[in-house]
Amino acid sequence: MIQNGTMVETAIVNMDKELFKKRLLYFFAGMPIISVVNNVLKWSIGELKLRLRTRLTYHLYNDYLRGFTYYKISNLDNRIANPDQLLTADLDKFCDMFADLYSNICKPVLDIFIYVYRLTSTLGYQTPTVMLGYLVVSGVILTHLRRPAGRMTVTEQKLEGEFRYINSRLISNSEEIAFYQGNQREKLTVLAAFNKLTNHLRKFLEFRVAIGVIDNIVAKSILHHGSNVGQASRGNWTSRPGRERDDAVSWVHGAHD
């Protein structure tokens, strides 16, 4: 589809009406297929998440409700706080992150193989080797910079669990709180926990934005424009006589993607 879109732009630049109609027809014919493929991929990721959550839920509840485990966790052992939070919201978020991790690994790896194959067939092995080396180095650097994200995610889940526990405690002890008129005290406790949570979420958001900016510069912009410069330096525009304008349009199209 990218190549076909490039050919549409080429037809516009060359004012070739027949080529424009032909490529535009191919473009519209391919749109339903692309739409189906994209939505099937989304469905497969959603189905993966649902199946993972189903199996984990059955496994965890088999252990949680075996004998007096549920009673021991709540009353005799304080190592696991807020089991309801772990079995519901945390489990759902874990399945979401696992499904996203699967899609974020498989698709880029496939894209890299296709991209390297195309570059190797046109530019030889030197350019893909340099690009892969750059990807490895930049990946190591970005992984090191993202290291605090794991700790911040754990803290986020801990604060979410505390906030939920305070609300559930308010519901469970509402009669005693009403009898002693402790609503204002409970309000301060709830809002303090919420403010602590929002402050951490704001810091986490700022961290993700900063990492996203660095990632766009290091792993996308530099790599993309570097590949364009590599193609230009190898004389790719003029390697095939009579195709200078087509190659120039293709390069401009790639530079603006």
FINU-466746 format. One record per residue: residue in one letter; z, y, x of N, C-alpha, C in turn. Coordinates in nm, 3 decimals. Atoms other than C-alpha are relative to their C-alpha. Layout:
BEGIN
[r 'a',[Z,Y,X],[Z,Y,X],[Z,Y,X]]
...
END
This chain:
BEGIN
[r 'm',[0.000,-0.121,0.083],[0.000,0.000,0.000],[0.000,0.126,0.086]]
[r 'i',[0.002,-0.116,-0.088],[0.067,0.239,0.288],[-0.139,0.023,0.056]]
[r 'q',[0.136,-0.012,-0.051],[-0.273,0.163,0.436],[-0.095,0.049,-0.108]]
[r 'n',[0.086,-0.044,0.109],[-0.437,0.207,0.096],[0.022,0.147,-0.031]]
[r 'g',[-0.028,-0.142,0.020],[-0.258,0.540,0.049],[-0.063,0.085,0.107]]
[r 't',[0.066,-0.072,-0.110],[-0.387,0.645,0.390],[-0.149,0.012,-0.024]]
[r 'm',[0.143,-0.002,0.028],[-0.740,0.552,0.287],[-0.033,0.097,-0.113]]
[r 'v',[0.020,-0.100,0.106],[-0.703,0.763,-0.029],[-0.003,0.140,0.061]]
[r 'e',[-0.001,-0.131,-0.066],[-0.611,1.061,0.188],[-0.124,0.019,0.087]]
[r 't',[0.122,-0.008,-0.080],[-0.902,0.980,0.418],[-0.120,0.036,-0.086]]
[r 'a',[0.110,-0.029,0.091],[-1.140,0.982,0.122],[0.004,0.145,-0.046]]
[r 'i',[-0.011,-0.141,0.041],[-1.004,1.322,0.015],[-0.047,0.091,0.112]]
[r 'v',[0.041,-0.084,-0.113],[-1.048,1.467,0.364],[-0.150,-0.006,0.022]]
[r 'n',[0.144,0.017,-0.020],[-1.401,1.323,0.393],[-0.082,0.039,-0.122]]
[r 'm',[0.068,-0.031,0.125],[-1.480,1.423,0.034],[-0.092,-0.114,-0.043]]
[r 'd',[0.076,0.119,0.038],[-1.601,1.069,-0.029],[0.046,-0.043,-0.139]]
[r 'k',[-0.040,0.023,0.137],[-1.593,1.036,-0.406],[0.008,-0.149,-0.033]]
[r 'e',[0.002,0.143,0.031],[-1.682,0.666,-0.423],[0.118,-0.072,0.066]]
[r 'l',[-0.114,0.061,-0.068],[-1.424,0.566,-0.162],[0.131,0.040,-0.066]]
[r 'f',[-0.121,-0.047,0.068],[-1.164,0.778,-0.340],[0.024,-0.080,-0.128]]
[r 'k',[-0.015,0.076,0.124],[-1.229,0.603,-0.673],[0.040,-0.145,0.028]]
[r 'k',[-0.028,0.139,-0.034],[-1.224,0.260,-0.509],[0.145,-0.018,0.045]]
[r 'r',[-0.136,0.013,-0.052],[-0.899,0.313,-0.319],[0.104,0.037,-0.105]]
[r 'l',[-0.093,-0.037,0.106],[-0.733,0.484,-0.614],[0.015,-0.113,-0.100]]
[r 'l',[-0.006,0.116,0.090],[-0.821,0.185,-0.832],[0.086,-0.110,0.061]]
[r 'y',[-0.085,0.098,-0.068],[-0.667,-0.049,-0.573],[0.147,0.040,-0.005]]
[r 'f',[-0.138,-0.050,0.000],[-0.359,0.171,-0.563],[0.067,-0.025,-0.135]]
[r 'f',[-0.057,0.020,0.133],[-0.303,0.160,-0.940],[0.010,-0.148,-0.035]]
[r 'a',[-0.007,0.144,0.026],[-0.379,-0.214,-0.949],[0.119,-0.063,0.070]]
[r 'g',[-0.113,0.056,-0.073],[-0.108,-0.280,-0.691],[0.136,0.048,-0.046]]
[r 'm',[-0.129,-0.055,0.043],[0.161,-0.068,-0.857],[0.082,-0.097,-0.084]]
[r 'p',[-0.083,0.095,0.077],[0.267,-0.330,-1.120],[0.059,-0.111,0.086]]
[r 'i',[-0.051,0.106,-0.087],[0.300,-0.597,-0.850],[0.118,0.050,0.082]]
[r 'i',[-0.108,-0.057,-0.080],[0.512,-0.370,-0.633],[0.124,0.022,-0.085]]
[r 's',[-0.113,-0.024,0.090],[0.728,-0.276,-0.931],[0.073,-0.131,-0.032]]
[r 'v',[-0.061,0.130,0.030],[0.785,-0.643,-1.020],[0.077,-0.053,0.121]]
[r 'v',[-0.065,0.051,-0.121],[0.867,-0.737,-0.659],[0.130,0.074,0.027]]
[r 'n',[-0.121,-0.078,-0.026],[1.116,-0.451,-0.618],[0.112,-0.036,-0.097]]
[r 'n',[-0.104,0.032,0.098],[1.298,-0.535,-0.940],[0.047,-0.144,0.011]]
[r 'v',[-0.043,0.138,-0.025],[1.301,-0.907,-0.862],[0.097,-0.005,0.118]]
[r 'l',[-0.093,-0.008,-0.113],[1.465,-0.822,-0.529],[0.136,0.052,-0.045]]
[r 'k',[-0.126,-0.052,0.052],[1.727,-0.614,-0.711],[0.073,-0.106,-0.082]]
[r 'w',[-0.062,0.106,0.080],[1.786,-0.900,-0.954],[0.060,-0.108,0.089]]
[r 's',[-0.051,0.104,-0.090],[1.826,-1.149,-0.669],[0.130,0.043,0.068]]
[r 'i',[-0.124,-0.050,-0.061],[2.088,-0.927,-0.502],[0.113,-0.001,-0.102]]
[r 'g',[-0.102,0.003,0.105],[2.274,-0.889,-0.832],[0.045,-0.141,-0.033]]
[r 'e',[-0.034,0.140,0.027],[2.258,-1.264,-0.895],[0.083,-0.059,0.114]]
[r 'l',[-0.079,0.045,-0.115],[2.387,-1.332,-0.543],[0.144,0.049,-0.011]]
[r 'k',[-0.134,-0.055,0.015],[2.682,-1.102,-0.604],[0.077,-0.071,-0.112]]
[r 'l',[-0.066,0.063,0.114],[2.757,-1.260,-0.943],[0.043,-0.143,0.033]]
[r 'r',[-0.035,0.139,-0.035],[2.749,-1.616,-0.810],[0.112,-0.005,0.103]]
[r 'l',[-0.107,-0.004,-0.100],[2.964,-1.526,-0.511],[0.133,0.033,-0.065]]
[r 'r',[-0.126,-0.036,0.066],[3.222,-1.359,-0.733],[0.050,-0.114,-0.088]]
[r 't',[-0.041,0.112,0.085],[3.223,-1.655,-0.973],[0.068,-0.109,0.082]]
[r 'r',[-0.058,0.108,-0.082],[3.288,-1.909,-0.699],[0.132,0.042,0.064]]
[r 'l',[-0.125,-0.046,-0.061],[3.550,-1.697,-0.524],[0.111,0.012,-0.104]]
[r 't',[-0.101,-0.014,0.105],[3.728,-1.625,-0.853],[0.058,-0.136,-0.037]]
[r 'y',[-0.049,0.135,0.031],[3.749,-1.995,-0.942],[0.087,-0.055,0.114]]
[r 'h',[-0.075,0.052,-0.116],[3.867,-2.081,-0.590],[0.136,0.067,0.012]]
[r 'l',[-0.126,-0.073,-0.016],[4.132,-1.808,-0.575],[0.097,-0.029,-0.112]]
[r 'y',[-0.091,0.027,0.111],[4.271,-1.874,-0.921],[0.049,-0.145,0.000]]
[r 'n',[-0.050,0.137,-0.016],[4.290,-2.247,-0.851],[0.121,-0.004,0.092]]
[r 'd',[-0.115,-0.006,-0.092],[4.524,-2.164,-0.562],[0.113,0.087,-0.057]]
[r 'y',[-0.101,-0.094,0.050],[4.701,-1.874,-0.737],[0.084,-0.061,-0.111]]
[r 'l',[-0.070,0.060,0.114],[4.792,-2.076,-1.047],[0.038,-0.146,0.025]]
[r 'r',[-0.043,0.135,-0.035],[4.876,-2.398,-0.863],[0.151,-0.002,0.019]]
[r 'g',[-0.146,0.006,-0.009],[5.240,-2.486,-0.915],[0.063,0.134,-0.035]]
[r 'f',[-0.068,-0.127,0.022],[5.458,-2.176,-0.885],[-0.044,0.107,0.100]]
[r 't',[0.049,-0.096,-0.099],[5.241,-1.984,-0.640],[0.004,0.142,-0.053]]
[r 'y',[0.001,-0.134,0.060],[5.198,-1.689,-0.878],[0.140,0.058,-0.007]]
[r 'y',[-0.139,-0.048,0.008],[5.578,-1.668,-0.920],[0.053,0.035,0.138]]
[r 'k',[-0.049,-0.025,-0.135],[5.650,-1.690,-0.547],[-0.060,0.128,0.058]]
[r 'i',[0.064,-0.121,-0.053],[5.397,-1.417,-0.462],[0.064,0.126,-0.058]]
[r 's',[-0.052,-0.119,0.066],[5.543,-1.175,-0.715],[0.148,0.022,0.021]]
[r 'n',[-0.146,-0.015,-0.002],[5.913,-1.246,-0.670],[0.067,-0.043,0.129]]
[r 'l',[-0.067,0.054,-0.118],[5.989,-1.433,-0.348],[-0.067,0.036,0.132]]
[r 'd',[0.075,-0.028,-0.123],[5.725,-1.319,-0.098],[-0.066,0.136,-0.014]]
[r 'n',[0.056,-0.136,0.007],[5.633,-0.958,-0.026],[-0.114,0.022,0.099]]
[r 'r',[0.110,-0.017,-0.095],[5.355,-1.026,0.226],[-0.130,0.038,-0.069]]
[r 'i',[0.120,-0.033,0.076],[5.087,-0.994,-0.044],[0.040,0.096,-0.111]]
[r 'a',[-0.033,-0.100,0.101],[5.124,-0.672,-0.240],[-0.117,0.015,-0.097]]
[r 'n',[0.100,-0.024,0.105],[4.939,-0.610,-0.567],[-0.103,-0.112,-0.009]]
[r 'p',[0.099,0.109,0.011],[4.779,-0.953,-0.621],[-0.103,0.024,-0.108]]
[r 'd',[0.098,-0.030,0.105],[4.615,-0.826,-0.940],[-0.115,0.085,0.055]]
[r 'q',[0.103,-0.082,-0.064],[4.431,-0.563,-0.734],[-0.092,-0.085,0.088]]
[r 'l',[0.080,0.085,-0.089],[4.318,-0.826,-0.484],[-0.092,-0.093,-0.077]]
[r 'l',[0.078,0.098,0.075],[4.196,-1.069,-0.749],[-0.106,0.062,-0.090]]
[r 't',[0.095,-0.064,0.092],[4.000,-0.813,-0.951],[-0.087,0.102,0.074]]
[r 'a',[0.081,-0.109,-0.057],[3.885,-0.483,-0.799],[-0.041,-0.028,0.143]]
[r 'd',[0.034,0.026,-0.140],[3.904,-0.586,-0.433],[-0.102,-0.113,0.013]]
[r 'l',[0.096,0.110,-0.004],[3.719,-0.911,-0.499],[-0.139,0.048,-0.041]]
[r 'd',[0.130,-0.054,0.044],[3.444,-0.726,-0.686],[-0.063,0.085,0.109]]
[r 'k',[0.054,-0.084,-0.108],[3.406,-0.474,-0.404],[-0.043,-0.084,0.119]]
[r 'f',[0.040,0.088,-0.110],[3.398,-0.751,-0.145],[-0.136,-0.066,-0.028]]
[r 'c',[0.128,0.063,0.036],[3.114,-0.926,-0.331],[-0.113,0.102,0.007]]
[r 'd',[0.101,-0.106,-0.011],[2.926,-0.595,-0.356],[-0.039,0.023,0.145]]
[r 'm',[0.027,-0.028,-0.141],[2.959,-0.532,0.016],[-0.070,-0.118,0.067]]
[r 'f',[0.065,0.116,-0.059],[2.860,-0.889,0.104],[-0.147,-0.007,-0.040]]
[r 'a',[0.139,0.001,0.046],[2.545,-0.871,-0.110],[-0.081,0.110,0.068]]
[r 'd',[0.069,-0.110,-0.070],[2.456,-0.533,0.041],[-0.022,-0.034,0.147]]
[r 'l',[0.015,0.040,-0.140],[2.517,-0.672,0.390],[-0.116,-0.096,0.017]]
[r 'y',[0.110,0.096,-0.006],[2.279,-0.959,0.321],[-0.136,0.070,-0.010]]
[r 's',[0.128,-0.070,0.017],[2.002,-0.728,0.198],[-0.027,0.096,0.115]]
[r 'n',[0.019,-0.097,-0.109],[2.061,-0.473,0.474],[-0.029,-0.068,0.134]]
[r 'i',[0.033,0.073,-0.123],[2.023,-0.743,0.741],[-0.138,-0.065,-0.011]]
[r 'c',[0.124,0.077,0.012],[1.736,-0.954,0.608],[-0.123,0.089,-0.007]]
[r 'k',[0.119,-0.085,0.015],[1.498,-0.676,0.505],[-0.035,0.074,0.129]]
[r 'p',[0.037,-0.065,-0.127],[1.522,-0.472,0.829],[-0.053,-0.097,0.105]]
[r 'v',[0.050,0.098,-0.098],[1.475,-0.788,1.038],[-0.145,-0.035,-0.030]]
[r 'l',[0.138,0.028,0.037],[1.160,-0.872,0.843],[-0.091,0.117,0.032]]
[r 'd',[0.080,-0.119,-0.032],[1.036,-0.514,0.877],[-0.025,0.012,0.150]]
[r 'i',[0.015,-0.009,-0.146],[1.096,-0.525,1.253],[-0.105,-0.099,0.050]]
[r 'f',[0.098,0.100,-0.042],[0.898,-0.848,1.294],[-0.142,0.043,-0.037]]
[r 'i',[0.133,-0.044,0.042],[0.605,-0.709,1.092],[-0.046,0.118,0.083]]
[r 'y',[0.035,-0.120,-0.075],[0.614,-0.376,1.274],[-0.035,-0.035,0.145]]
[r 'v',[0.027,0.041,-0.139],[0.630,-0.540,1.618],[-0.134,-0.074,0.008]]
[r 'y',[0.128,0.073,0.001],[0.340,-0.770,1.528],[-0.118,0.096,-0.009]]
[r 'r',[0.110,-0.096,0.014],[0.123,-0.478,1.418],[-0.016,0.084,0.126]]
[r 'l',[0.008,-0.080,-0.123],[0.210,-0.271,1.724],[-0.054,-0.082,0.117]]
[r 't',[0.048,0.084,-0.109],[0.150,-0.563,1.958],[-0.151,-0.022,-0.008]]
[r 's',[0.143,0.024,0.016],[-0.194,-0.624,1.812],[-0.083,0.123,0.031]]
[r 't',[0.077,-0.123,-0.023],[-0.295,-0.258,1.858],[0.031,0.066,0.134]]
[r 'l',[-0.041,-0.072,-0.121],[-0.097,-0.126,2.157],[0.042,-0.091,0.114]]
[r 'g',[-0.048,0.089,-0.104],[0.000,-0.436,2.352],[0.151,-0.020,-0.007]]
[r 'y',[-0.141,0.037,0.004],[0.348,-0.557,2.442],[0.094,0.108,0.054]]
[r 'q',[-0.087,-0.096,-0.066],[0.476,-0.255,2.634],[0.074,0.088,-0.101]]
[r 't',[-0.062,-0.090,0.098],[0.538,-0.019,2.340],[0.104,-0.071,-0.087]]
[r 'p',[-0.105,0.069,0.078],[0.717,-0.278,2.116],[0.122,-0.037,0.083]]
[r 't',[-0.114,0.034,-0.085],[0.932,-0.384,2.412],[0.092,0.120,0.021]]
[r 'v',[-0.080,-0.122,-0.017],[1.043,-0.027,2.476],[0.074,0.035,-0.128]]
[r 'm',[-0.062,-0.033,0.128],[1.110,0.027,2.106],[0.115,-0.095,-0.032]]
[r 'l',[-0.108,0.095,0.025],[1.314,-0.292,2.074],[0.119,0.025,0.092]]
[r 'g',[-0.109,-0.036,-0.090],[1.514,-0.196,2.382],[0.077,0.121,-0.049]]
[r 'y',[-0.066,-0.119,0.055],[1.583,0.142,2.228],[0.083,-0.036,-0.122]]
[r 'l',[-0.075,0.041,0.119],[1.688,-0.024,1.902],[0.130,-0.070,0.038]]
[r 'v',[-0.122,0.070,-0.044],[1.935,-0.247,2.087],[0.104,0.099,0.052]]
[r 'v',[-0.094,-0.098,-0.057],[2.089,0.042,2.281],[0.057,0.090,-0.109]]
[r 's',[-0.049,-0.087,0.108],[2.107,0.271,1.977],[0.089,-0.076,-0.096]]
[r 'g',[-0.085,0.080,0.088],[2.251,-0.015,1.771],[0.139,-0.018,0.056]]
[r 'v',[-0.131,0.014,-0.064],[2.531,-0.068,2.022],[0.079,0.131,-0.012]]
[r 'i',[-0.068,-0.130,0.009],[2.610,0.305,2.023],[0.047,0.027,-0.142]]
[r 'l',[-0.036,-0.026,0.139],[2.605,0.333,1.643],[0.111,-0.094,-0.047]]
[r 't',[-0.107,0.094,0.036],[2.820,0.021,1.606],[0.135,0.049,0.053]]
[r 'h',[-0.124,-0.054,-0.057],[3.079,0.176,1.838],[0.048,0.122,-0.080]]
[r 'l',[-0.038,-0.118,0.076],[3.072,0.501,1.639],[0.049,-0.037,-0.140]]
[r 'r',[-0.040,0.041,0.136],[3.110,0.314,1.308],[0.130,-0.080,-0.001]]
[r 'r',[-0.118,0.086,-0.007],[3.414,0.121,1.429],[0.116,0.048,-0.088]]
[r 'p',[-0.111,-0.043,0.088],[3.670,0.342,1.244],[-0.024,-0.028,-0.147]]
[r 'a',[0.028,0.022,0.141],[3.494,0.261,0.915],[0.077,-0.119,-0.055]]
[r 'g',[-0.075,0.117,0.046],[3.661,-0.081,0.894],[0.145,0.032,-0.028]]
[r 'r',[-0.140,-0.037,0.019],[4.008,0.061,0.939],[0.016,0.094,-0.120]]
[r 'm',[-0.008,-0.093,0.112],[3.937,0.339,0.689],[-0.022,-0.071,-0.133]]
[r 't',[0.020,0.078,0.123],[3.811,0.087,0.432],[0.126,-0.075,-0.038]]
[r 'v',[-0.126,0.070,0.027],[4.131,-0.116,0.465],[0.103,0.097,-0.055]]
[r 't',[-0.095,-0.102,0.049],[4.337,0.201,0.420],[-0.035,0.042,-0.142]]
[r 'e',[0.042,-0.037,0.135],[4.131,0.293,0.115],[0.046,-0.102,-0.103]]
[r 'q',[-0.042,0.105,0.093],[4.198,-0.042,-0.052],[0.151,-0.003,-0.015]]
[r 'k',[-0.146,-0.003,0.008],[4.567,-0.016,0.032],[0.047,0.113,-0.090]]
[r 'l',[-0.039,-0.114,0.083],[4.595,0.329,-0.125],[-0.042,-0.020,-0.145]]
[r 'e',[0.042,0.031,0.138],[4.395,0.216,-0.429],[0.100,-0.096,-0.065]]
[r 'g',[-0.097,0.094,0.053],[4.636,-0.074,-0.471],[0.133,0.066,-0.031]]
[r 'e',[-0.125,-0.071,0.026],[4.940,0.153,-0.442],[-0.010,0.087,-0.125]]
[r 'f',[0.018,-0.086,0.118],[4.799,0.394,-0.699],[-0.003,-0.083,-0.128]]
[r 'r',[0.004,0.087,0.118],[4.725,0.110,-0.939],[0.138,-0.059,-0.028]]
[r 'y',[-0.133,0.057,0.019],[5.070,-0.041,-0.883],[0.094,0.101,-0.066]]
[r 'i',[-0.087,-0.103,0.059],[5.242,0.288,-0.967],[-0.031,0.017,-0.148]]
[r 'n',[0.036,-0.012,0.142],[5.047,0.312,-1.292],[0.046,-0.121,-0.080]]
[r 's',[-0.046,0.119,0.071],[5.124,-0.047,-1.387],[0.152,-0.002,-0.012]]
[r 'r',[-0.146,-0.009,0.007],[5.492,0.011,-1.304],[0.043,0.097,-0.109]]
[r 'l',[-0.030,-0.097,0.105],[5.490,0.314,-1.533],[-0.012,-0.064,-0.138]]
[r 'i',[0.018,0.067,0.129],[5.357,0.099,-1.817],[0.110,-0.104,-0.023]]
[r 's',[-0.099,0.107,0.015],[5.598,-0.188,-1.752],[0.140,0.054,-0.026]]
[r 'n',[-0.135,-0.056,0.014],[5.907,0.036,-1.734],[0.002,0.125,-0.086]]
[r 's',[0.009,-0.122,0.082],[5.805,0.292,-1.994],[0.125,0.021,-0.086]]
[r 'e',[-0.120,-0.015,0.084],[6.111,0.220,-2.211],[0.115,0.061,0.078]]
[r 'e',[-0.108,-0.055,-0.082],[6.359,0.286,-1.930],[-0.029,0.143,0.042]]
[r 'i',[0.037,-0.136,-0.042],[6.168,0.593,-1.814],[0.021,0.098,-0.115]]
[r 'a',[-0.019,-0.086,0.116],[6.172,0.735,-2.166],[0.149,0.020,-0.029]]
[r 'f',[-0.143,-0.010,0.029],[6.544,0.660,-2.206],[0.068,0.099,0.096]]
[r 'y',[-0.060,-0.089,-0.099],[6.635,0.842,-1.884],[-0.078,0.130,0.019]]
[r 'q',[0.083,-0.121,-0.005],[6.368,1.112,-1.940],[-0.052,0.025,0.144]]
[r 'g',[0.051,-0.009,-0.137],[6.211,1.040,-1.605],[-0.150,0.022,0.008]]
[r 'n',[0.145,-0.017,0.001],[5.858,1.134,-1.706],[-0.048,0.098,0.107]]
[r 'q',[0.043,-0.098,-0.101],[5.841,1.438,-1.476],[0.009,-0.058,0.141]]
[r 'r',[-0.013,0.065,-0.131],[5.965,1.236,-1.181],[-0.114,-0.098,0.022]]
[r 'e',[0.111,0.095,-0.011],[5.707,0.965,-1.251],[-0.133,0.073,0.017]]
[r 'k',[0.123,-0.079,-0.015],[5.440,1.232,-1.284],[-0.019,0.043,0.145]]
[r 'l',[0.008,-0.040,-0.141],[5.521,1.361,-0.936],[-0.037,-0.119,0.089]]
[r 't',[0.030,0.119,-0.080],[5.510,1.006,-0.799],[-0.146,-0.040,-0.013]]
[r 'v',[0.140,0.038,0.025],[5.174,0.929,-0.961],[-0.095,0.097,0.068]]
[r 'l',[0.090,-0.100,-0.059],[5.014,1.256,-0.851],[0.006,0.000,0.152]]
[r 'a',[-0.010,0.008,-0.146],[5.148,1.219,-0.497],[-0.084,-0.115,0.053]]
[r 'a',[0.082,0.114,-0.042],[4.988,0.876,-0.469],[-0.148,0.030,-0.017]]
[r 'f',[0.141,-0.034,0.022],[4.664,1.008,-0.617],[-0.051,0.100,0.103]]
[r 'n',[0.042,-0.098,-0.101],[4.651,1.306,-0.381],[-0.016,-0.065,0.137]]
[r 'k',[0.012,0.072,-0.126],[4.710,1.075,-0.087],[-0.130,-0.079,0.005]]
[r 'l',[0.124,0.077,0.008],[4.421,0.859,-0.204],[-0.122,0.091,0.012]]
[r 't',[0.116,-0.090,-0.003],[4.181,1.151,-0.261],[-0.018,0.064,0.138]]
[r 'n',[0.012,-0.056,-0.136],[4.260,1.303,0.079],[-0.065,-0.100,0.095]]
[r 'h',[0.061,0.102,-0.087],[4.173,0.976,0.248],[-0.147,-0.020,-0.037]]
[r 'l',[0.139,0.018,0.042],[3.855,0.935,0.039],[-0.086,0.116,0.048]]
[r 'r',[0.078,-0.116,-0.048],[3.746,1.287,0.135],[-0.027,-0.012,0.149]]
[r 'k',[0.021,0.020,-0.144],[3.798,1.212,0.505],[-0.103,-0.110,0.025]]
[r 'f',[0.095,0.110,-0.014],[3.608,0.885,0.466],[-0.142,0.045,-0.034]]
[r 'l',[0.131,-0.053,0.038],[3.323,1.066,0.291],[-0.059,0.086,0.110]]
[r 'e',[0.047,-0.084,-0.110],[3.299,1.323,0.569],[-0.041,-0.084,0.120]]
[r 'f',[0.035,0.089,-0.111],[3.297,1.043,0.826],[-0.134,-0.068,-0.024]]
[r 'r',[0.127,0.065,0.031],[3.013,0.862,0.647],[-0.117,0.097,0.009]]
[r 'v',[0.107,-0.099,-0.011],[2.810,1.183,0.625],[-0.035,0.025,0.146]]
[r 'a',[0.024,-0.024,-0.142],[2.853,1.248,0.997],[-0.074,-0.118,0.064]]
[r 'i',[0.067,0.118,-0.053],[2.755,0.890,1.083],[-0.143,-0.009,-0.053]]
[r 'g',[0.135,0.003,0.056],[2.457,0.916,0.847],[-0.094,0.096,0.070]]
[r 'v',[0.082,-0.097,-0.073],[2.332,1.228,1.025],[-0.039,-0.055,0.136]]
[r 'i',[0.028,0.057,-0.132],[2.363,1.061,1.365],[-0.097,-0.117,-0.011]]
[r 'd',[0.087,0.116,0.019],[2.197,0.745,1.232],[-0.144,0.044,-0.028]]
[r 'n',[0.136,-0.049,0.029],[1.900,0.941,1.092],[-0.068,0.055,0.124]]
[r 'i',[0.060,-0.058,-0.121],[1.851,1.119,1.423],[-0.030,-0.108,0.104]]
[r 'v',[0.013,0.097,-0.109],[1.907,0.828,1.662],[-0.090,-0.117,-0.038]]
[r 'a',[0.067,0.125,0.034],[1.774,0.528,1.472],[-0.128,0.018,-0.080]]
[r 'k',[0.119,-0.017,0.083],[1.500,0.684,1.259],[-0.095,0.105,0.057]]
[r 's',[0.089,-0.109,-0.039],[1.363,1.022,1.365],[-0.054,-0.019,0.141]]
[r 'i',[0.045,0.015,-0.139],[1.354,0.963,1.742],[-0.092,-0.121,0.014]]
[r 'l',[0.082,0.121,-0.009],[1.217,0.610,1.701],[-0.137,0.021,-0.064]]
[r 'h',[0.126,-0.018,0.072],[0.952,0.714,1.448],[-0.094,0.092,0.077]]
[r 'h',[0.086,-0.094,-0.071],[0.822,1.016,1.636],[-0.033,-0.050,0.141]]
[r 'g',[0.032,0.059,-0.129],[0.848,0.830,1.964],[-0.115,-0.098,-0.009]]
[r 's',[0.113,0.092,0.017],[0.616,0.561,1.828],[-0.130,0.075,-0.021]]
[r 'n',[0.122,-0.080,0.019],[0.370,0.830,1.718],[-0.049,0.056,0.133]]
[r 'v',[0.039,-0.051,-0.132],[0.375,0.986,2.064],[-0.058,-0.111,0.086]]
[r 'g',[0.053,0.113,-0.075],[0.324,0.641,2.213],[-0.143,-0.034,-0.040]]
[r 'q',[0.136,0.026,0.046],[0.018,0.586,1.997],[-0.096,0.106,0.050]]
[r 'a',[0.087,-0.108,-0.046],[-0.121,0.926,2.090],[-0.026,-0.011,0.149]]
[r 's',[0.017,0.007,-0.145],[-0.060,0.873,2.462],[-0.090,-0.115,0.042]]
[r 'r',[0.088,0.112,-0.032],[-0.246,0.542,2.453],[-0.143,0.024,-0.044]]
[r 'g',[0.136,-0.032,0.042],[-0.552,0.718,2.311],[-0.043,-0.077,-0.123]]
[r 'n',[0.032,0.078,0.118],[-0.532,0.537,1.982],[-0.093,0.073,-0.095]]
[r 'w',[0.083,-0.076,0.094],[-0.706,0.819,1.798],[-0.148,-0.018,0.031]]
[r 't',[0.142,0.001,-0.038],[-1.029,0.790,1.995],[-0.044,-0.135,0.052]]
[r 's',[0.035,0.131,-0.052],[-1.029,0.420,2.073],[-0.117,-0.061,-0.075]]
[r 'r',[0.111,0.054,0.078],[-1.280,0.349,1.797],[-0.090,0.115,-0.041]]
[r 'p',[0.089,-0.112,0.031],[-1.580,0.588,1.779],[-0.030,0.003,-0.149]]
[r 'g',[0.032,-0.019,0.141],[-1.648,0.733,1.438],[0.119,-0.011,-0.091]]
[r 'r',[-0.118,0.015,0.085],[-1.290,0.676,1.319],[0.108,0.100,0.037]]
[r 'e',[-0.101,-0.095,-0.046],[-1.118,0.978,1.476],[0.073,0.063,-0.118]]
[r 'r',[-0.063,-0.068,0.112],[-1.058,1.148,1.144],[0.089,-0.094,-0.078]]
[r 'd',[-0.083,0.097,0.073],[-0.930,0.832,0.975],[0.131,-0.025,0.072]]
[r 'd',[-0.123,0.025,-0.076],[-0.683,0.766,1.257],[0.091,0.120,-0.001]]
[r 'a',[-0.082,-0.121,0.004],[-0.567,1.126,1.255],[0.072,0.011,-0.132]]
[r 'v',[-0.065,-0.005,0.131],[-0.500,1.110,0.882],[0.110,-0.105,-0.009]]
[r 's',[-0.102,0.105,0.001],[-0.314,0.780,0.928],[0.123,0.044,0.076]]
[r 'w',[-0.114,-0.046,-0.079],[-0.096,0.934,1.199],[0.079,0.108,-0.074]]
[r 'v',[-0.069,-0.105,0.075],[-0.019,1.242,0.986],[0.075,-0.059,-0.117]]
[r 'h',[-0.069,0.064,0.112],[0.063,1.020,0.690],[0.128,-0.068,0.046]]
[r 'g',[-0.120,0.065,-0.052],[0.306,0.817,0.901],[0.104,0.099,0.044]]
[r 'a',[-0.096,-0.099,-0.048],[0.464,1.130,1.046],[0.077,0.064,-0.112]]
[r 'h',[-0.068,-0.065,0.112],[0.551,1.259,0.700],[0.070,-0.099,-0.090]]
[r 'd',[-0.072,0.098,0.082],[0.690,0.931,0.556],[0.149,0.010,0.024]]
END
